[in-house]
Amino acid sequence: MTKNLVSRRTVLASTAAAGLFGLTGSRSYAADVQWKKYAGTTLEANLVKGPRGELLQKHASEFTGLTGIKVESEIIPEQQQRQKAVIELTSGKPSFDVIHLSYHVQKRQFDKAGWLADLTGFMNDPAMTTPDLTVNDFSAGGLKFAQNDKGEMHSLPWSVDYFILYWNKELFAKKGVELPKTFDEMLAAAEKLNDPANGIYGFTGRGLRNANMALWTNFFLNYGGEFLDDKGNILTDGPEAIEATKMYQRLMKSAPPGVAGFNWMESMASLTQGRAAMWIDADGWAPPIEDPNASRVVGKIGYALVPAGPKGQYSSTYGDGIGIAQASTKKEAAYLYCQWAVSKTMGARLLQSGGGVPFRNSILNDETVRKGVKTQEWLDAVVASAKISKLGLPVIVPVAEFRDIVGSALTATLSGADPATELKKANDQFRPILERSEKA
């Protein structure tokens, strides 16, 4: 389990002052919810490995104490978790009641298949939901992810991922390099900081097919790229995409050997072991970076905005939610668990640990919660990233195929393949897949 950056005093003080579900307000309102009605129930939760899933698992005994509901949770690396979810939900007999979903990959697919239960009725029921948990408390982006085209809530928005720049201040200082504000400056910094003979690399990031799309999108958007035109045609082989890929390709020349096989785990390991000067990735990795049991760079890493490109400055943005399988026979108990997962207390822990940014405005706007964030530079970076956020993937059904096909093209460029040639092949291969999915 990664180390929580929030102090024990902060947690105890905030919990004692506000009760389990409110960092502002009192305990009294929570009494209206029939927390013990489903005592004795055992739920199965399918979670993604990382600070968020681990946070729920770590504090699950609190939920059991509140409700009498036992939770058996399985934490699986994200690629395998997504595959398992689709296989089991397609079967109609999933082994889990609760599912941790990645909106940017699974929203359209899950909505179209009808795999998730409608939570709208639960949210409107005072016997099931605390008054502070309202639709309006979720950010606009969270609602766009969670609601279907009828305005129904088929999941609860949990955590938003803004991509940020992690940089090793010590390595920068040794070479007299300034924090880059643009991609050109970042490329120059990476080349100057790159020192393979001494095991130091100027940059690290995702090179693995599919996973690399989350990194590449930051370049694509900042070079003026748009995924789809107004007719729904795919646009990933135009001049914006080509120039973005050339920058990605050149930057990754300063990455560690084997970067073509890197996902976030390998990239983070490079940073936390002090071998990489820069890393662009999601905002939820402060806990392992600042954990002295897992990191050699505690206190040495800076947190900043993704540098600007020639056509703008955007943070590639993704989101997670938590929902209930339509096939579950324990929907009420499962909803209580989902509500607890996105509660103010759990959201405060998520934010204060640096493990993620809650979608709930009341948490982000609570000064007590914000003061409990140990790494204020990280908080400043994510708050600023929210103002320049842009969806990091097209909201389409075959998004996994999109990531695989374009991601393969990107991986090929790391071995020297021509970006324009690879992107055209990928675009031509994906176009009929997208057209078939929209007609289905």
C-alpha positions in Angstrom: 0.0 0.0 0.0 1.3 3.4 -0.9 2.0 5.8 1.9 -0.7 8.4 2.6 0.6 12.0 2.6 -2.2 13.4 4.8 -1.2 13.7 8.4 -3.0 11.5 11.0 -3.9 14.7 12.9 -5.7 16.1 9.8 -7.7 13.0 9.3 -8.7 12.7 12.9 -9.6 16.3 13.2 -11.7 16.5 10.0 -13.5 13.2 10.8 -14.3 14.2 14.3 -15.5 17.6 13.3 -17.7 16.5 10.5 -18.6 12.8 10.8 -18.0 10.1 8.3 -19.6 11.7 5.3 -19.2 15.4 5.7 -16.1 17.5 6.1 -18.5 20.5 6.4 -21.8 20.1 8.2 -22.8 17.7 10.9 -23.6 14.0 11.6 -27.3 14.5 11.9 -28.3 14.3 8.2 -26.6 10.9 7.8 -29.0 9.3 10.2 -31.8 9.5 7.6 -30.0 7.0 5.5 -30.7 3.4 6.4 -27.1 2.3 6.6 -27.7 -1.0 8.4 -30.6 -2.2 6.3 -28.4 -4.5 4.2 -26.1 -5.6 7.0 -24.9 -9.2 6.5 -24.5 -8.7 2.7 -21.2 -9.5 1.0 -20.3 -7.5 -2.0 -17.7 -8.2 -4.7 -15.8 -5.2 -6.0 -13.6 -5.1 -9.1 -11.0 -2.3 -8.8 -8.1 -1.0 -10.7 -4.6 -1.4 -9.1 -3.2 2.0 -8.1 -3.7 4.6 -5.3 -7.5 4.8 -5.8 -8.3 1.1 -5.6 -5.8 0.7 -2.7 -7.4 3.6 -0.9 -10.9 1.9 -1.0 -9.4 -1.4 0.1 -7.4 0.2 2.9 -10.5 1.8 4.5 -13.1 -0.8 3.7 -13.4 -1.7 7.4 -14.9 1.7 8.0 -17.6 1.0 5.5 -18.3 -2.3 7.1 -18.5 -0.7 10.5 -21.0 1.8 9.1 -23.2 -0.6 7.2 -22.5 -4.1 8.3 -21.8 -4.9 4.7 -18.6 -6.9 3.9 -16.6 -6.0 0.8 -14.4 -8.5 -1.0 -12.3 -6.4 -3.5 -10.1 -7.6 -6.2 -7.4 -5.1 -7.4 -6.2 -5.8 -11.0 -3.8 -3.9 -13.2 -5.9 -1.6 -15.5 -5.3 -3.4 -18.8 -6.3 -6.8 -17.4 -9.1 -5.3 -15.3 -10.7 -3.7 -18.4 -10.5 -7.0 -20.3 -11.9 -9.0 -17.4 -14.8 -6.5 -17.0 -15.8 -6.8 -20.7 -15.6 -10.6 -20.8 -17.7 -11.0 -17.6 -20.2 -8.3 -18.4 -20.7 -9.7 -21.9 -21.5 -13.1 -20.3 -24.3 -11.6 -18.3 -23.0 -13.2 -15.1 -20.2 -11.0 -13.8 -18.4 -12.2 -10.6 -18.6 -8.6 -9.2 -21.3 -6.3 -8.0 -19.3 -3.1 -8.2 -17.0 -2.0 -11.0 -14.3 0.6 -11.2 -14.6 2.0 -14.7 -12.4 4.2 -16.9 -14.8 6.6 -18.6 -12.4 7.6 -21.3 -12.2 4.0 -22.5 -15.5 2.4 -21.4 -18.3 5.0 -21.3 -19.8 4.5 -24.8 -19.3 0.8 -24.7 -21.0 0.4 -21.3 -23.8 2.7 -22.1 -24.6 1.0 -25.4 -24.5 -2.5 -23.9 -26.6 -1.5 -20.9 -24.1 -3.1 -18.5 -24.6 -0.7 -15.6 -27.5 -0.1 -13.3 -29.3 3.2 -13.2 -28.5 5.0 -10.0 -30.9 7.9 -10.5 -33.6 6.5 -8.2 -31.1 5.8 -5.5 -29.8 9.3 -5.6 -33.3 10.7 -5.2 -34.1 8.5 -2.3 -33.4 10.1 1.2 -33.3 6.7 2.7 -30.4 5.8 0.4 -28.5 9.0 -0.2 -27.1 11.8 2.1 -28.4 15.3 1.2 -24.9 16.5 0.4 -24.5 14.0 -2.5 -26.3 15.8 -5.3 -25.9 15.8 -9.1 -25.0 19.5 -9.0 -22.0 18.7 -6.7 -20.3 16.9 -9.5 -18.3 18.9 -12.0 -19.6 19.4 -15.5 -17.0 17.0 -16.9 -17.9 14.3 -14.3 -21.6 14.5 -15.2 -20.8 14.3 -18.9 -19.0 11.1 -18.2 -21.5 9.6 -15.8 -24.9 10.5 -17.4 -26.3 8.8 -20.5 -28.1 10.7 -23.2 -31.3 10.7 -21.1 -29.7 12.3 -18.1 -29.7 9.1 -16.1 -26.8 8.4 -13.7 -25.3 5.0 -14.5 -22.3 5.5 -12.3 -20.9 8.0 -9.8 -18.0 10.2 -10.9 -15.0 9.4 -8.8 -11.7 10.9 -9.9 -10.5 13.0 -12.7 -7.1 12.6 -14.2 -5.3 15.7 -15.5 -1.9 15.0 -17.1 0.9 17.0 -15.5 4.6 17.3 -15.8 6.7 15.7 -13.0 10.3 17.0 -13.0 13.4 16.2 -10.9 14.5 19.5 -9.4 17.8 18.1 -8.3 18.8 17.0 -11.8 17.7 20.3 -13.3 19.7 22.3 -10.7 22.9 20.2 -11.4 22.8 21.1 -15.1 21.4 24.6 -14.6 18.3 23.9 -16.6 15.1 25.9 -16.2 11.6 24.4 -16.0 10.3 24.2 -19.6 7.2 26.2 -20.5 7.0 24.9 -24.1 7.5 21.6 -26.0 10.6 23.0 -27.7 12.1 24.0 -24.3 11.2 20.6 -22.9 12.9 18.8 -25.8 16.0 21.0 -25.3 16.0 20.3 -21.6 15.6 16.5 -22.1 18.6 16.4 -24.5 20.7 18.5 -22.1 19.8 16.4 -19.1 20.2 13.1 -20.9 23.3 11.2 -19.6 23.0 7.5 -20.4 26.6 6.9 -19.4 25.6 7.7 -15.8 22.2 6.0 -16.0 20.3 9.3 -16.2 17.7 10.0 -18.9 16.1 13.3 -19.9 12.6 12.0 -20.2 10.4 9.0 -19.5 6.9 8.1 -20.6 4.6 5.6 -22.0 5.8 3.8 -25.2 3.7 0.7 -25.0 1.0 0.2 -27.6 -2.4 1.5 -26.4 -1.0 3.0 -23.1 1.1 5.4 -25.1 -2.0 7.2 -26.5 -2.6 8.8 -23.1 0.8 10.5 -23.3 0.7 11.3 -27.1 -2.7 13.0 -26.8 -1.0 15.9 -24.9 1.1 16.6 -27.9 -1.7 16.1 -30.4 -4.0 18.5 -28.6 -1.3 21.2 -28.2 -0.4 21.0 -31.9 -4.1 21.8 -32.6 -5.3 18.3 -33.2 -9.0 17.2 -33.1 -10.0 13.6 -33.0 -13.1 13.9 -35.1 -14.6 16.4 -37.6 -18.2 17.6 -37.4 -19.3 14.6 -39.5 -17.6 12.1 -37.1 -14.7 11.3 -39.4 -11.4 10.4 -37.7 -8.6 12.9 -38.0 -5.4 11.3 -36.7 -3.2 11.4 -39.8 -3.3 15.2 -40.6 -0.4 17.6 -40.2 -1.2 18.3 -36.5 -0.9 14.6 -35.7 2.3 14.2 -37.7 4.0 17.1 -36.1 2.9 16.0 -32.6 4.3 12.5 -33.3 7.6 13.9 -34.5 7.9 15.7 -31.1 6.9 12.6 -29.2 9.4 10.5 -31.2 12.3 13.0 -30.7 11.5 13.4 -26.9 11.5 9.7 -26.4 15.0 9.4 -27.8 16.1 10.7 -24.4 14.1 8.0 -22.5 15.6 4.8 -20.9 16.3 1.7 -23.0 13.2 -0.4 -23.6 10.8 2.6 -23.4 8.7 1.1 -26.3 7.5 -1.4 -23.7 6.8 1.2 -20.9 3.4 1.7 -19.4 2.9 4.1 -16.4 4.4 1.6 -14.0 7.8 1.4 -15.7 7.8 5.1 -16.4 7.1 5.9 -12.7 9.9 3.5 -11.7 12.4 5.5 -13.8 11.3 8.7 -12.0 11.2 7.3 -8.5 14.6 5.7 -8.8 16.1 9.0 -9.8 16.9 7.9 -13.4 14.6 10.2 -15.3 14.5 14.0 -15.2 11.0 14.4 -16.5 7.8 12.5 -16.9 4.3 13.5 -18.2 1.5 11.4 -16.8 -1.7 11.4 -14.8 -2.0 13.5 -11.6 -2.4 10.5 -9.2 1.1 9.4 -8.6 2.2 11.7 -5.8 1.8 8.9 -3.1 4.4 6.5 -4.5 6.7 9.4 -5.5 6.7 10.8 -2.0 6.8 7.5 -0.2 10.3 6.9 1.3 9.7 3.2 1.2 9.2 3.2 -2.5 11.0 6.2 -3.9 14.6 7.7 -3.9 13.4 11.1 -4.9 11.1 12.1 -2.0 11.0 15.9 -1.8 13.0 16.3 -5.1 10.1 16.2 -7.6 8.3 19.3 -8.9 4.8 19.3 -10.3 3.9 21.6 -13.1 1.6 22.1 -16.1 2.2 20.2 -19.3 4.2 22.6 -21.5 2.5 24.5 -24.3 2.6 23.5 -27.9 2.5 25.7 -31.0 -1.3 25.8 -31.1 -2.2 26.0 -27.4 -1.7 24.5 -23.9 -4.0 21.7 -22.8 -3.9 19.0 -20.2 -5.1 15.7 -21.6 -7.9 14.7 -19.3 -9.5 11.3 -18.3 -11.8 10.1 -15.6 -12.8 7.2 -13.4 -16.2 6.3 -12.0 -17.7 3.6 -9.9 -20.8 1.8 -10.8 -23.0 -1.3 -10.3 -23.4 -4.2 -12.7 -26.9 -4.4 -14.0 -26.8 -8.1 -13.4 -26.0 -7.7 -9.6 -28.7 -8.8 -7.2 -27.3 -6.6 -4.5 -27.8 -3.2 -6.1 -28.9 -1.3 -2.9 -26.0 -2.5 -0.8 -23.7 -1.9 -3.8 -25.0 1.7 -4.1 -24.2 2.4 -0.4 -20.6 1.3 -1.2 -20.4 3.5 -4.3 -21.7 6.4 -2.3 -19.1 5.8 0.4 -16.4 5.6 -2.3 -17.2 9.1 -3.5 -18.0 10.6 -0.1 -16.4 13.7 1.2 -14.2 11.8 3.6 -12.9 9.4 1.0 -12.5 12.2 -1.5 -10.5 14.3 1.0 -8.2 11.3 1.5 -7.8 10.9 -2.2 -6.9 14.5 -2.7 -4.8 14.9 0.4 -2.7 11.8 -0.5 -2.1 13.1 -4.0 -3.7 10.0 -5.3 -6.3 11.8 -7.5 -8.7 14.7 -7.8 -12.3 14.1 -6.9 -15.1 15.2 -9.3 -17.1 16.7 -6.4 -16.9 20.5 -6.2 -17.6 20.6 -2.5 -14.4 18.7 -1.8 -12.2 20.7 -4.0 -13.7 24.0 -2.7 -13.3 23.0 1.0 -10.4 25.1 2.4 -9.9 22.6 5.3 -9.4 19.8 2.8 -7.1 21.9 0.6 -4.9 22.8 3.6 -4.5 19.1 4.4 -2.8 18.5 1.1 0.9 18.1 2.0 2.3 18.7 -1.5 0.8 22.1 -2.3 2.8 22.4 -5.5 1.0 19.3 -6.7 -2.4 20.8 -5.8 -1.5 24.0 -7.6 -0.6 22.0 -10.7 -3.9 20.0 -10.8 -6.0 23.1 -10.1 -4.3 24.9 -12.9 -4.6 21.9 -15.2 -8.4 21.9 -14.6 -8.6 25.2 -16.3 -6.8 23.9 -19.5 -8.3 20.4 -19.5 -9.5 18.7 -22.7 -10.8 15.2 -23.2 -7.9 12.9 -24.0 -9.7 10.4 -26.2 -12.7 10.5 -28.6 -15.9 9.4 -27.0 -16.5 6.4 -29.3 -17.4 2.8 -28.8 -14.3 1.2 -30.4 -11.9 3.4 -28.3 -9.9 0.3 -27.3 -9.3 -0.5 -31.0 -8.4 3.1 -31.6 -5.8 3.1 -28.9 -4.4 -0.2 -30.1 -4.1 0.8 -33.8 -2.8 4.3 -33.4 -0.7 3.2 -30.4 1.0 0.6 -32.6 1.9 3.4 -35.0 3.4 5.4 -32.2 5.4 2.5 -30.9 6.7 1.9 -34.4 8.1 5.4 -34.6 10.2 4.8 -31.5 12.2 2.4 -33.6 12.6 5.0 -36.3 9.6 4.5 -38.5 8.2 7.6 -40.3 5.4 9.2 -38.4 3.4 10.3 -41.5 3.5 6.8 -43.0 2.6 5.0 -39.8 -0.3 7.4 -39.0 -1.8 7.1 -42.4 -1.8 3.3 -42.2 -3.4 3.5 -38.7 -6.0 6.0 -39.8 -6.9 3.9 -42.9 -7.2 0.8 -40.7 -9.3 2.4 -38.1 -11.7 4.3 -40.3 -13.9 1.3 -41.3 -14.0 0.1 -37.7 -15.4 3.4 -36.5 -17.9 3.6 -39.3 -19.2 0.1 -38.6 -19.5 0.9 -34.9 -21.6 4.0 -35.5 -23.9 2.1 -37.8 -24.4 -0.8 -35.4 
